Amino acid sequence: MRKAIETLKNIWKIEDLRQRILITILFVAIYRFGSYVVLPGINPGMLTKLHEQTSEGLLAC
C-alpha cells in the first residue's frame, strides 16, 4: 500500500502526466454532466422505447 502511494506521488510530480490526468478527469466530468442534459426535440419516451427494441442487438429476430 505504501509503495502505491509513493508511486502516485511520483506520478503527480511529473508535470506532463499531471496535466494528462487532469484533462482526462475534466473530460469524464463533462461527459457525465452532458449525459443529463436534455436536448430539445428529443422525446425521452421514444428514446426509451427504441432502447427496449434494440436491447437484444441488431440481428435479433
PQR file of N, CA, C, O and H, with PARSE charges and radii, in Angstrom:
ATOM      1  N   MET A   1       0.831  -1.197   0.000 -0.4000 1.5000
ATOM      2  CA  MET A   1       0.000   0.000   0.000 -0.0000 2.0000
ATOM      3  C   MET A   1       0.873   1.257   0.000  0.5500 1.7000
ATOM      4  O   MET A   1       0.590   2.219  -0.713 -0.5500 1.4000
ATOM      5  N   ARG A   2       1.915   1.237   0.791 -0.4000 1.5000
ATOM      6  CA  ARG A   2       2.798   2.401   0.872 -0.0000 2.0000
ATOM      7  C   ARG A   2       3.497   2.656  -0.463  0.5500 1.7000
ATOM      8  O   ARG A   2       3.707   3.802  -0.860 -0.5500 1.4000
ATOM      9  H   ARG A   2       2.145   0.455   1.370  0.4000 1.0000
ATOM     10  N   LYS A   3       3.850   1.575  -1.143 -0.4000 1.5000
ATOM     11  CA  LYS A   3       4.530   1.730  -2.439 -0.0000 2.0000
ATOM     12  C   LYS A   3       3.587   2.356  -3.471  0.5500 1.7000
ATOM     13  O   LYS A   3       4.015   3.146  -4.312 -0.5500 1.4000
ATOM     14  H   LYS A   3       3.680   0.644  -0.821  0.4000 1.0000
ATOM     15  N   ALA A   4       2.307   2.000  -3.400 -0.4000 1.5000
ATOM     16  CA  ALA A   4       1.326   2.570  -4.323 -0.0000 2.0000
ATOM     17  C   ALA A   4       1.180   4.075  -4.089  0.5500 1.7000
ATOM     18  O   ALA A   4       1.054   4.848  -5.039 -0.5500 1.4000
ATOM     19  H   ALA A   4       1.958   1.358  -2.717  0.4000 1.0000
ATOM     20  N   ILE A   5       1.197   4.476  -2.834 -0.4000 1.5000
ATOM     21  CA  ILE A   5       1.081   5.906  -2.516 -0.0000 2.0000
ATOM     22  C   ILE A   5       2.317   6.651  -3.011  0.5500 1.7000
ATOM     23  O   ILE A   5       2.202   7.753  -3.549 -0.5500 1.4000
ATOM     24  H   ILE A   5       1.299   3.848  -2.063  0.4000 1.0000
ATOM     25  N   GLU A   6       3.477   6.069  -2.837 -0.4000 1.5000
ATOM     26  CA  GLU A   6       4.708   6.695  -3.328 -0.0000 2.0000
ATOM     27  C   GLU A   6       4.698   6.809  -4.851  0.5500 1.7000
ATOM     28  O   GLU A   6       5.157   7.804  -5.411 -0.5500 1.4000
ATOM     29  H   GLU A   6       3.570   5.174  -2.400  0.4000 1.0000
ATOM     30  N   THR A   7       4.173   5.783  -5.512 -0.4000 1.5000
ATOM     31  CA  THR A   7       4.080   5.815  -6.976 -0.0000 2.0000
ATOM     32  C   THR A   7       3.160   6.946  -7.425  0.5500 1.7000
ATOM     33  O   THR A   7       3.475   7.667  -8.372 -0.5500 1.4000
ATOM     34  H   THR A   7       3.800   4.974  -5.057  0.4000 1.0000
ATOM     35  N   LEU A   8       2.026   7.102  -6.748 -0.4000 1.5000
ATOM     36  CA  LEU A   8       1.109   8.191  -7.091 -0.0000 2.0000
ATOM     37  C   LEU A   8       1.752   9.561  -6.850  0.5500 1.7000
ATOM     38  O   LEU A   8       1.555  10.486  -7.638 -0.5500 1.4000
ATOM     39  H   LEU A   8       1.770   6.516  -5.978  0.4000 1.0000
ATOM     40  N   LYS A   9       2.505   9.688  -5.782 -0.4000 1.5000
ATOM     41  CA  LYS A   9       3.208  10.946  -5.521 -0.0000 2.0000
ATOM     42  C   LYS A   9       4.209  11.238  -6.628  0.5500 1.7000
ATOM     43  O   LYS A   9       4.324  12.378  -7.077 -0.5500 1.4000
ATOM     44  H   LYS A   9       2.664   8.937  -5.142  0.4000 1.0000
ATOM     45  N   ASN A  10       4.932  10.217  -7.070 -0.4000 1.5000
ATOM     46  CA  ASN A  10       5.918  10.413  -8.139 -0.0000 2.0000
ATOM     47  C   ASN A  10       5.252  10.765  -9.456  0.5500 1.7000
ATOM     48  O   ASN A  10       5.750  11.604 -10.207 -0.5500 1.4000
ATOM     49  H   ASN A  10       4.838   9.290  -6.705  0.4000 1.0000
ATOM     50  N   ILE A  11       4.122  10.124  -9.737 -0.4000 1.5000
ATOM     51  CA  ILE A  11       3.381  10.443 -10.964 -0.0000 2.0000
ATOM     52  C   ILE A  11       2.917  11.892 -10.924  0.5500 1.7000
ATOM     53  O   ILE A  11       2.983  12.599 -11.929 -0.5500 1.4000
ATOM     54  H   ILE A  11       3.717   9.443  -9.127  0.4000 1.0000
ATOM     55  N   TRP A  12       2.449  12.330  -9.762 -0.4000 1.5000
ATOM     56  CA  TRP A  12       1.915  13.691  -9.631 -0.0000 2.0000
ATOM     57  C   TRP A  12       3.017  14.746  -9.787  0.5500 1.7000
ATOM     58  O   TRP A  12       2.734  15.880 -10.173 -0.5500 1.4000
ATOM     59  H   TRP A  12       2.395  11.756  -8.945  0.4000 1.0000
ATOM     60  N   LYS A  13       4.267  14.383  -9.490 -0.4000 1.5000
ATOM     61  CA  LYS A  13       5.376  15.326  -9.614 -0.0000 2.0000
ATOM     62  C   LYS A  13       5.742  15.594 -11.074  0.5500 1.7000
ATOM     63  O   LYS A  13       6.316  16.639 -11.378 -0.5500 1.4000
ATOM     64  H   LYS A  13       4.497  13.462  -9.176  0.4000 1.0000
ATOM     65  N   ILE A  14       5.423  14.680 -11.968 -0.4000 1.5000
ATOM     66  CA  ILE A  14       5.752  14.844 -13.391 -0.0000 2.0000
ATOM     67  C   ILE A  14       4.652  15.699 -14.022  0.5500 1.7000
ATOM     68  O   ILE A  14       3.489  15.299 -14.064 -0.5500 1.4000
ATOM     69  H   ILE A  14       4.957  13.831 -11.721  0.4000 1.0000
ATOM     70  N   GLU A  15       5.030  16.866 -14.505 -0.4000 1.5000
ATOM     71  CA  GLU A  15       4.056  17.845 -14.984 -0.0000 2.0000
ATOM     72  C   GLU A  15       3.208  17.328 -16.152  0.5500 1.7000
ATOM     73  O   GLU A  15       1.996  17.542 -16.180 -0.5500 1.4000
ATOM     74  H   GLU A  15       5.976  17.191 -14.471  0.4000 1.0000
ATOM     75  N   ASP A  16       3.836  16.656 -17.105 -0.4000 1.5000
ATOM     76  CA  ASP A  16       3.102  16.159 -18.269 -0.0000 2.0000
ATOM     77  C   ASP A  16       2.031  15.135 -17.858  0.5500 1.7000
ATOM     78  O   ASP A  16       0.900  15.189 -18.340 -0.5500 1.4000
ATOM     79  H   ASP A  16       4.820  16.482 -17.082  0.4000 1.0000
ATOM     80  N   LEU A  17       2.389  14.218 -16.978 -0.4000 1.5000
ATOM     81  CA  LEU A  17       1.413  13.228 -16.517 -0.0000 2.0000
ATOM     82  C   LEU A  17       0.305  13.882 -15.711  0.5500 1.7000
ATOM     83  O   LEU A  17      -0.860  13.501 -15.826 -0.5500 1.4000
ATOM     84  H   LEU A  17       3.308  14.174 -16.586  0.4000 1.0000
ATOM     85  N   ARG A  18       0.665  14.869 -14.892 -0.4000 1.5000
ATOM     86  CA  ARG A  18      -0.337  15.575 -14.090 -0.0000 2.0000
ATOM     87  C   ARG A  18      -1.352  16.261 -15.005  0.5500 1.7000
ATOM     88  O   ARG A  18      -2.555  16.197 -14.754 -0.5500 1.4000
ATOM     89  H   ARG A  18       1.612  15.178 -14.799  0.4000 1.0000
ATOM     90  N   GLN A  19      -0.872  16.914 -16.058 -0.4000 1.5000
ATOM     91  CA  GLN A  19      -1.777  17.582 -16.998 -0.0000 2.0000
ATOM     92  C   GLN A  19      -2.683  16.575 -17.712  0.5500 1.7000
ATOM     93  O   GLN A  19      -3.875  16.828 -17.887 -0.5500 1.4000
ATOM     94  H   GLN A  19       0.105  16.966 -16.262  0.4000 1.0000
ATOM     95  N   ARG A  20      -2.128  15.451 -18.118 -0.4000 1.5000
ATOM     96  CA  ARG A  20      -2.932  14.437 -18.804 -0.0000 2.0000
ATOM     97  C   ARG A  20      -4.005  13.857 -17.890  0.5500 1.7000
ATOM     98  O   ARG A  20      -5.137  13.626 -18.314 -0.5500 1.4000
ATOM     99  H   ARG A  20      -1.160  15.246 -17.976  0.4000 1.0000
ATOM    100  N   ILE A  21      -3.638  13.625 -16.627 -0.4000 1.5000
ATOM    101  CA  ILE A  21      -4.617  13.090 -15.668 -0.0000 2.0000
ATOM    102  C   ILE A  21      -5.726  14.099 -15.436  0.5500 1.7000
ATOM    103  O   ILE A  21      -6.901  13.734 -15.427 -0.5500 1.4000
ATOM    104  H   ILE A  21      -2.719  13.813 -16.281  0.4000 1.0000
ATOM    105  N   LEU A  22      -5.369  15.367 -15.246 -0.4000 1.5000
ATOM    106  CA  LEU A  22      -6.383  16.392 -15.005 -0.0000 2.0000
ATOM    107  C   LEU A  22      -7.298  16.591 -16.214  0.5500 1.7000
ATOM    108  O   LEU A  22      -8.505  16.773 -16.054 -0.5500 1.4000
ATOM    109  H   LEU A  22      -4.414  15.663 -15.253  0.4000 1.0000
ATOM    110  N   ILE A  23      -6.733  16.557 -17.412 -0.4000 1.5000
ATOM    111  CA  ILE A  23      -7.550  16.698 -18.621 -0.0000 2.0000
ATOM    112  C   ILE A  23      -8.492  15.511 -18.765  0.5500 1.7000
ATOM    113  O   ILE A  23      -9.652  15.681 -19.143 -0.5500 1.4000
ATOM    114  H   ILE A  23      -5.752  16.409 -17.541  0.4000 1.0000
ATOM    115  N   THR A  24      -8.004  14.316 -18.468 -0.4000 1.5000
ATOM    116  CA  THR A  24      -8.866  13.130 -18.546 -0.0000 2.0000
ATOM    117  C   THR A  24     -10.003  13.220 -17.549  0.5500 1.7000
ATOM    118  O   THR A  24     -11.145  12.901 -17.882 -0.5500 1.4000
ATOM    119  H   THR A  24      -7.063  14.178 -18.161  0.4000 1.0000
ATOM    120  N   ILE A  25      -9.709  13.651 -16.326 -0.4000 1.5000
ATOM    121  CA  ILE A  25     -10.766  13.812 -15.322 -0.0000 2.0000
ATOM    122  C   ILE A  25     -11.769  14.873 -15.767  0.5500 1.7000
ATOM    123  O   ILE A  25     -12.973  14.709 -15.567 -0.5500 1.4000
ATOM    124  H   ILE A  25      -8.782  13.910 -16.055  0.4000 1.0000
ATOM    125  N   LEU A  26     -11.285  15.951 -16.364 -0.4000 1.5000
ATOM    126  CA  LEU A  26     -12.173  17.001 -16.873 -0.0000 2.0000
ATOM    127  C   LEU A  26     -13.088  16.468 -17.970  0.5500 1.7000
ATOM    128  O   LEU A  26     -14.286  16.748 -17.961 -0.5500 1.4000
ATOM    129  H   LEU A  26     -10.308  16.084 -16.526  0.4000 1.0000
ATOM    130  N   PHE A  27     -12.539  15.701 -18.917 -0.4000 1.5000
ATOM    131  CA  PHE A  27     -13.354  15.145 -19.995 -0.0000 2.0000
ATOM    132  C   PHE A  27     -14.413  14.187 -19.461  0.5500 1.7000
ATOM    133  O   PHE A  27     -15.549  14.190 -19.934 -0.5500 1.4000
ATOM    134  H   PHE A  27     -11.565  15.474 -18.924  0.4000 1.0000
ATOM    135  N   VAL A  28     -14.046  13.372 -18.483 -0.4000 1.5000
ATOM    136  CA  VAL A  28     -15.014  12.448 -17.888 -0.0000 2.0000
ATOM    137  C   VAL A  28     -16.124  13.224 -17.193  0.5500 1.7000
ATOM    138  O   VAL A  28     -17.296  12.861 -17.300 -0.5500 1.4000
ATOM    139  H   VAL A  28     -13.123  13.369 -18.099  0.4000 1.0000
ATOM    140  N   ALA A  29     -15.766  14.292 -16.479 -0.4000 1.5000
ATOM    141  CA  ALA A  29     -16.776  15.107 -15.798 -0.0000 2.0000
ATOM    142  C   ALA A  29     -17.714  15.773 -16.803  0.5500 1.7000
ATOM    143  O   ALA A  29     -18.926  15.808 -16.588 -0.5500 1.4000
ATOM    144  H   ALA A  29     -14.815  14.587 -16.392  0.4000 1.0000
ATOM    145  N   ILE A  30     -17.171  16.296 -17.887 -0.4000 1.5000
ATOM    146  CA  ILE A  30     -18.009  16.919 -18.923 -0.0000 2.0000
ATOM    147  C   ILE A  30     -18.938  15.887 -19.542  0.5500 1.7000
ATOM    148  O   ILE A  30     -20.115  16.171 -19.765 -0.5500 1.4000
ATOM    149  H   ILE A  30     -16.187  16.268 -18.062  0.4000 1.0000
ATOM    150  N   TYR A  31     -18.429  14.698 -19.822 -0.4000 1.5000
ATOM    151  CA  TYR A  31     -19.256  13.637 -20.398 -0.0000 2.0000
ATOM    152  C   TYR A  31     -20.384  13.255 -19.449  0.5500 1.7000
ATOM    153  O   TYR A  31     -21.532  13.112 -19.872 -0.5500 1.4000
ATOM    154  H   TYR A  31     -17.473  14.467 -19.641  0.4000 1.0000
ATOM    155  N   ARG A  32     -20.060  13.088 -18.161 -0.4000 1.5000
ATOM    156  CA  ARG A  32     -21.076  12.708 -17.177 -0.0000 2.0000
ATOM    157  C   ARG A  32     -22.141  13.800 -17.047  0.5500 1.7000
ATOM    158  O   ARG A  32     -23.330  13.497 -16.955 -0.5500 1.4000
ATOM    159  H   ARG A  32     -19.128  13.204 -17.818  0.4000 1.0000
ATOM    160  N   PHE A  33     -21.719  15.066 -17.040 -0.4000 1.5000
ATOM    161  CA  PHE A  33     -22.673  16.160 -16.968 -0.0000 2.0000
ATOM    162  C   PHE A  33     -23.526  16.217 -18.224  0.5500 1.7000
ATOM    163  O   PHE A  33     -24.736  16.432 -18.143 -0.5500 1.4000
ATOM    164  H   PHE A  33     -20.752  15.312 -17.115  0.4000 1.0000
ATOM    165  N   GLY A  34     -22.917  16.028 -19.370 -0.4000 1.5000
ATOM    166  CA  GLY A  34     -23.643  16.087 -20.634 -0.0000 2.0000
ATOM    167  C   GLY A  34     -24.678  14.985 -20.793  0.5500 1.7000
ATOM    168  O   GLY A  34     -25.639  15.142 -21.545 -0.5500 1.4000
ATOM    169  H   GLY A  34     -21.934  15.853 -19.436  0.4000 1.0000
ATOM    170  N   SER A  35     -24.492  13.881 -20.096 -0.4000 1.5000
ATOM    171  CA  SER A  35     -25.466  12.793 -20.206 -0.0000 2.0000
ATOM    172  C   SER A  35     -26.790  13.138 -19.530  0.5500 1.7000
ATOM    173  O   SER A  35     -27.798  12.473 -19.772 -0.5500 1.4000
ATOM    174  H   SER A  35     -23.711  13.754 -19.485  0.4000 1.0000
ATOM    175  N   TYR A  36     -26.800  14.169 -18.686 -0.4000 1.5000
ATOM    176  CA  TYR A  36     -28.029  14.577 -18.007 -0.0000 2.0000
ATOM    177  C   TYR A  36     -28.727  15.742 -18.697  0.5500 1.7000
ATOM    178  O   TYR A  36     -29.847  16.091 -18.324 -0.5500 1.4000
ATOM    179  H   TYR A  36     -25.982  14.710 -18.490  0.4000 1.0000
ATOM    180  N   VAL A  37     -28.096  16.346 -19.686 -0.4000 1.5000
ATOM    181  CA  VAL A  37     -28.677  17.483 -20.391 -0.0000 2.0000
ATOM    182  C   VAL A  37     -29.687  16.968 -21.413  0.5500 1.7000
ATOM    183  O   VAL A  37     -29.373  16.111 -22.238 -0.5500 1.4000
ATOM    184  H   VAL A  37     -27.186  16.062 -19.988  0.4000 1.0000
ATOM    185  N   VAL A  38     -30.889  17.499 -21.343 -0.4000 1.5000
ATOM    186  CA  VAL A  38     -31.945  17.099 -22.272 -0.0000 2.0000
ATOM    187  C   VAL A  38     -31.853  17.976 -23.520  0.5500 1.7000
ATOM    188  O   VAL A  38     -31.818  19.203 -23.430 -0.5500 1.4000
ATOM    189  H   VAL A  38     -31.144  18.196 -20.672  0.4000 1.0000
ATOM    190  N   LEU A  39     -31.814  17.335 -24.668 -0.4000 1.5000
ATOM    191  CA  LEU A  39     -31.727  18.076 -25.920 -0.0000 2.0000
ATOM    192  C   LEU A  39     -33.118  18.415 -26.425  0.5500 1.7000
ATOM    193  O   LEU A  39     -34.024  17.588 -26.323 -0.5500 1.4000
ATOM    194  H   LEU A  39     -31.842  16.338 -24.741  0.4000 1.0000
ATOM    195  N   PRO A  40     -33.308  19.603 -26.964 -0.5600 1.5000
ATOM    196  CA  PRO A  40     -34.618  19.958 -27.498  0.2800 2.0000
ATOM    197  C   PRO A  40     -34.944  19.106 -28.724  0.5500 1.7000
ATOM    198  O   PRO A  40     -34.080  18.846 -29.562 -0.5500 1.4000
ATOM    199  N   GLY A  41     -36.184  18.684 -28.813 -0.4000 1.5000
ATOM    200  CA  GLY A  41     -36.629  17.891 -29.947 -0.0000 2.0000
ATOM    201  C   GLY A  41     -36.457  16.396 -29.741  0.5500 1.7000
ATOM    202  O   GLY A  41     -36.855  15.618 -30.607 -0.5500 1.4000
ATOM    203  H   GLY A  41     -36.885  18.896 -28.133  0.4000 1.0000
ATOM    204  N   ILE A  42     -35.883  15.970 -28.632 -0.4000 1.5000
ATOM    205  CA  ILE A  42     -35.699  14.550 -28.344 -0.0000 2.0000
ATOM    206  C   ILE A  42     -36.762  14.132 -27.328  0.5500 1.7000
ATOM    207  O   ILE A  42     -36.840  14.686 -26.232 -0.5500 1.4000
ATOM    208  H   ILE A  42     -35.560  16.603 -27.928  0.4000 1.0000
ATOM    209  N   ASN A  43     -37.561  13.169 -27.699 -0.4000 1.5000
ATOM    210  CA  ASN A  43     -38.605  12.659 -26.813 -0.0000 2.0000
ATOM    211  C   ASN A  43     -38.014  11.519 -25.983  0.5500 1.7000
ATOM    212  O   ASN A  43     -37.689  10.467 -26.534 -0.5500 1.4000
ATOM    213  H   ASN A  43     -37.498  12.718 -28.590  0.4000 1.0000
ATOM    214  N   PRO A  44     -37.867  11.707 -24.669 -0.5600 1.5000
ATOM    215  CA  PRO A  44     -37.262  10.666 -23.836  0.2800 2.0000
ATOM    216  C   PRO A  44     -38.061   9.357 -23.846  0.5500 1.7000
ATOM    217  O   PRO A  44     -37.479   8.277 -23.740 -0.5500 1.4000
ATOM    218  N   GLY A  45     -39.391   9.447 -23.973 -0.4000 1.5000
ATOM    219  CA  GLY A  45     -40.214   8.238 -24.026 -0.0000 2.0000
ATOM    220  C   GLY A  45     -39.918   7.405 -25.263  0.5500 1.7000
ATOM    221  O   GLY A  45     -39.816   6.181 -25.182 -0.5500 1.4000
ATOM    222  H   GLY A  45     -39.864  10.324 -24.059  0.4000 1.0000
ATOM    223  N   MET A  46     -39.781   8.061 -26.399 -0.4000 1.5000
ATOM    224  CA  MET A  46     -39.465   7.350 -27.634 -0.0000 2.0000
ATOM    225  C   MET A  46     -38.042   6.791 -27.600  0.5500 1.7000
ATOM    226  O   MET A  46     -37.778   5.722 -28.150 -0.5500 1.4000
ATOM    227  H   MET A  46     -39.864   9.055 -26.465  0.4000 1.0000
ATOM    228  N   LEU A  47     -37.140   7.508 -26.960 -0.4000 1.5000
ATOM    229  CA  LEU A  47     -35.773   7.033 -26.838 -0.0000 2.0000
ATOM    230  C   LEU A  47     -35.727   5.770 -25.976  0.5500 1.7000
ATOM    231  O   LEU A  47     -34.980   4.841 -26.282 -0.5500 1.4000
ATOM    232  H   LEU A  47     -37.355   8.376 -26.513  0.4000 1.0000
ATOM    233  N   THR A  48     -36.510   5.731 -24.913 -0.4000 1.5000
ATOM    234  CA  THR A  48     -36.601   4.535 -24.076 -0.0000 2.0000
ATOM    235  C   THR A  48     -37.193   3.374 -24.858  0.5500 1.7000
ATOM    236  O   THR A  48     -36.724   2.240 -24.756 -0.5500 1.4000
ATOM    237  H   THR A  48     -37.116   6.486 -24.664  0.4000 1.0000
ATOM    238  N   LYS A  49     -38.224   3.663 -25.637 -0.4000 1.5000
ATOM    239  CA  LYS A  49     -38.857   2.619 -26.460 -0.0000 2.0000
ATOM    240  C   LYS A  49     -37.864   2.062 -27.489  0.5500 1.7000
ATOM    241  O   LYS A  49     -37.814   0.851 -27.705 -0.5500 1.4000
ATOM    242  H   LYS A  49     -38.605   4.584 -25.720  0.4000 1.0000
ATOM    243  N   LEU A  50     -37.088   2.924 -28.115 -0.4000 1.5000
ATOM    244  CA  LEU A  50     -36.078   2.491 -29.077 -0.0000 2.0000
ATOM    245  C   LEU A  50     -35.026   1.624 -28.394  0.5500 1.7000
ATOM    246  O   LEU A  50     -34.582   0.621 -28.954 -0.5500 1.4000
ATOM    247  H   LEU A  50     -37.129   3.908 -27.940  0.4000 1.0000
ATOM    248  N   HIS A  51     -34.634   2.007 -27.199 -0.4000 1.5000
ATOM    249  CA  HIS A  51     -33.641   1.225 -26.452 -0.0000 2.0000
ATOM    250  C   HIS A  51     -34.188  -0.163 -26.131  0.5500 1.7000
ATOM    251  O   HIS A  51     -33.459  -1.150 -26.228 -0.5500 1.4000
ATOM    252  H   HIS A  51     -34.995   2.821 -26.744  0.4000 1.0000
ATOM    253  N   GLU A  52     -35.439  -0.248 -25.758 -0.4000 1.5000
ATOM    254  CA  GLU A  52     -36.055  -1.552 -25.468 -0.0000 2.0000
ATOM    255  C   GLU A  52     -36.114  -2.443 -26.721  0.5500 1.7000
ATOM    256  O   GLU A  52     -35.893  -3.652 -26.640 -0.5500 1.4000
ATOM    257  H   GLU A  52     -36.031   0.554 -25.680  0.4000 1.0000
ATOM    258  N   GLN A  53     -36.407  -1.846 -27.853 -0.4000 1.5000
ATOM    259  CA  GLN A  53     -36.499  -2.600 -29.104 -0.0000 2.0000
ATOM    260  C   GLN A  53     -35.142  -3.134 -29.546  0.5500 1.7000
ATOM    261  O   GLN A  53     -35.061  -4.230 -30.102 -0.5500 1.4000
ATOM    262  H   GLN A  53     -36.586  -0.864 -27.919  0.4000 1.0000
ATOM    263  N   THR A  54     -34.087  -2.383 -29.310 -0.4000 1.5000
ATOM    264  CA  THR A  54     -32.769  -2.776 -29.790 -0.0000 2.0000
ATOM    265  C   THR A  54     -31.888  -3.383 -28.698  0.5500 1.7000
ATOM    266  O   THR A  54     -30.684  -3.544 -28.901 -0.5500 1.4000
ATOM    267  H   THR A  54     -34.152  -1.493 -28.858  0.4000 1.0000
ATOM    268  N   SER A  55     -32.462  -3.720 -27.552 -0.4000 1.5000
ATOM    269  CA  SER A  55     -31.653  -4.220 -26.443 -0.0000 2.0000
ATOM    270  C   SER A  55     -31.078  -5.610 -26.726  0.5500 1.7000
ATOM    271  O   SER A  55     -30.073  -5.991 -26.126 -0.5500 1.4000
ATOM    272  H   SER A  55     -33.439  -3.589 -27.386  0.4000 1.0000
ATOM    273  N   GLU A  56     -31.695  -6.367 -27.625 -0.4000 1.5000
ATOM    274  CA  GLU A  56     -31.194  -7.710 -27.937 -0.0000 2.0000
ATOM    275  C   GLU A  56     -30.127  -7.701 -29.012  0.5500 1.7000
ATOM    276  O   GLU A  56     -29.518  -8.735 -29.286 -0.5500 1.4000
ATOM    277  H   GLU A  56     -32.511  -6.057 -28.113  0.4000 1.0000
ATOM    278  N   GLY A  57     -29.892  -6.569 -29.616 -0.4000 1.5000
ATOM    279  CA  GLY A  57     -28.874  -6.464 -30.651 -0.0000 2.0000
ATOM    280  C   GLY A  57     -29.501  -6.243 -32.019  0.5500 1.7000
ATOM    281  O   GLY A  57     -30.722  -6.295 -32.163 -0.5500 1.4000
ATOM    282  H   GLY A  57     -30.387  -5.729 -29.393  0.4000 1.0000
ATOM    283  N   LEU A  58     -28.685  -6.003 -33.000 -0.4000 1.5000
ATOM    284  CA  LEU A  58     -29.157  -5.694 -34.339 -0.0000 2.0000
ATOM    285  C   LEU A  58     -29.669  -6.922 -35.084  0.5500 1.7000
ATOM    286  O   LEU A  58     -30.550  -6.802 -35.936 -0.5500 1.4000
ATOM    287  H   LEU A  58     -27.693  -5.961 -32.883  0.4000 1.0000
ATOM    288  N   LEU A  59     -29.134  -8.092 -34.780 -0.4000 1.5000
ATOM    289  CA  LEU A  59     -29.514  -9.298 -35.510 -0.0000 2.0000
ATOM    290  C   LEU A  59     -30.593 -10.112 -34.813  0.5500 1.7000
ATOM    291  O   LEU A  59     -30.896 -11.225 -35.243 -0.5500 1.4000
ATOM    292  H   LEU A  59     -28.418  -8.189 -34.088  0.4000 1.0000
ATOM    293  N   ALA A  60     -31.178  -9.579 -33.744 -0.4000 1.5000
ATOM    294  CA  ALA A  60     -32.240 -10.309 -33.028 -0.0000 2.0000
ATOM    295  C   ALA A  60     -33.506 -10.317 -33.880  0.5500 1.7000
ATOM    296  O   ALA A  60     -33.824  -9.336 -34.553 -0.5500 1.4000
ATOM    297  H   ALA A  60     -30.931  -8.675 -33.395  0.4000 1.0000
ATOM    298  N   CYS A  61     -34.208 -11.417 -33.840 -0.4000 1.5000
ATOM    299  CA  CYS A  61     -35.449 -11.530 -34.615 -0.0000 2.0000
ATOM    300  C   CYS A  61     -36.667 -11.352 -33.753  0.5500 1.7000
ATOM    301  O   CYS A  61     -37.791 -11.418 -34.251 -0.5500 1.4000
ATOM    302  H   CYS A  61     -33.950 -12.214 -33.293  0.4000 1.0000
TER
END
